[in-house]
Amino acid sequence: MKIFFDLIEVLEQEMKSYDKLYSFLEKDFSCVTHLDRDGLSLNNSKKQHLLEKLFKIGEKRDFFVSQISKTYSDGKKMLSLREIIQIAPEELKEKFKQVYKNFLALIEKVKEKNEFNKEYIAMSIKRLRAITNNLNKYQKVDTTYDYKGRVLDTPVGSLVTKEA
């Protein structure tokens, strides 16, 4: 029965980490909208550290799931969290169901925020490219030459031109 408590504890740790990840994703959005490269860089390094922590917590969860699977199934099949809830002791089933429900909701929330950020960044890149292209149209470049006849690419209106 202790292994079920351990699994619930690991799931709660994982939920706290995913909640932090969500706040980092919100910070990413804020940094992108305010063009804060330093803030984004700092946030990305913190996020990377958190992702490593999440990976380790995920390994712990997998360990407990495999231990429960070996103990309560034929050992050949890895049980899902839903199946583990079904075989959990009665006094833990409600807690397990609540943690599982909150865990799935949080993962979905993180997934949606991540997708939103990806779409927003892609849209921002397209806008910046369009602005850059428009600026390039208005800054037409004409071929001009220096005093030795070498070609220079300078904006129209340059005082240096090739004599005929």
N, C-alpha and C positions, 0 to 999 in steps of 0.2 A: 504493500500500500504506500510505502514511503516513495517509491518510484513515481507514483502518480502525483504526489505533492511536489516532487522535484521537477516533473514535467510542467506542472502548472506554474511553478516559480520561474522556470526558464522562459515560458511563454509570456509571463508578465514582464520579465526583463527585456525580452524581444520587443514587446509592445512599447515599452518606454523608449527604447532605441529608435523604433520606427516613428514614434511621436517626435523625437528630436530631429530625425531625418526630415520629417514634414516641415518643421520650423526652419531647417536649413534650406529647403526648397522654396519656402516663402521668402527667405532672405535673398536667395538667388534672384528671384523675380524682382525684388526691390532693387538689388544692385544693378540688374540689367536695365530696368526702367530709369534709373538715375545715372546710368553710365559710370558706375563706380567700379572700375577695374580692380583697384586694390582690395576693396571689400569683397568682390567676387572671388579673387584669388585666395584671400584669407578664408572665406567661407568654404571654398572648394577643398582646401587642405584639412579643415575641420571635418568636412563631410567625408573625405577619404578615410580619415581616422575612424569615424563612426561606422563606415561601411566595413572596415576591417573588424571592428568590434561585433557588428551584426553577423559577419561570417562566422566568427568564433561561437557566438551564441547559437547560430543555426546548427553548427556542428554538435553542440551540447544537446540541442533539441533532438537532432537525428539520433544521437546516442541513446537518449531515453526512449525514443520511439522504437528503436531497434531492440532494446532490452525488453520493453513491454511486448513487442511482437514475438520475441523468442519465448517469453514466459507464457503468454496467453493465446498464442496461435500455434500452428504446426511448425513454426520457425522458418518456413520457406517463403512466407508472404509477409511483406512489410505492411503493417496496419496503418490506415489513415487516422488522422486525428478524430474524425467522426466515429470510426470503429472503436477507437480507444475510449471515447466518451461512453459508448454503449457498454463496454466491459468494465468501466471504472466503478469503484465502490459507490453505493447509493448516496452516501453522505458527500461525495465529491462531484457527482454528476451535474448538479445545478451550477456549481462554481465553474466546472469545466465548460459547460455550455455557454455561460456568460463570457468567460475568457475567450473561448473560441469565436463567439459572435463578434466581440469587440476587436479581436485580432484580425479577422477577415475584413471588417469594416475599415479598420485603420490601414491595412495594406491596400485596399481599394482607393482610399483617400490619397495615399502617397502616390499610387500609380496615376491617378487622375491629375494630381498636381504636377507630377513629372511630365506627363504628356502635354499639359497646358504650357509648361515652361518651354518644352521643346518647340511647340508650335509658335509661341510668342517670339522666341529667339529666331526661328526661321523667318517669321514675318518681319522682324526688325532688320535682319540681314538683307532681305529683299528691299526694304525701304531705304536702307543706307546705300545699297547699290544703285537704286533709282536716283537718289539724290546725287550721288557721285557722277553718274552718267549725265544727268542734267547739267551739273557744273562743268563737266568736260565739254558739253556742246557749246556753252557760252564762252568758254576760254579757247576759241579756235586757235590752232597753232599754224602759222604760216612759215614757209621755209625762208630763212634769212641766212646771211653769210657774214663772217667776221672779216676783218681787214685783209686777211690773207686768202680769202675765197673759200674758207672751210664752212660747211653747212652747220648752222646753229638752229636749234628748235627753240624759238622764243615766241611769246605772244605777239599777235598782230600789233603793229604800231611801233615796232622796234626801229630805232634810229639807224641801225646798221643794215644796209642792203647792198646787193651786188650791182656794181655799175655795168651798164651794157656796153 
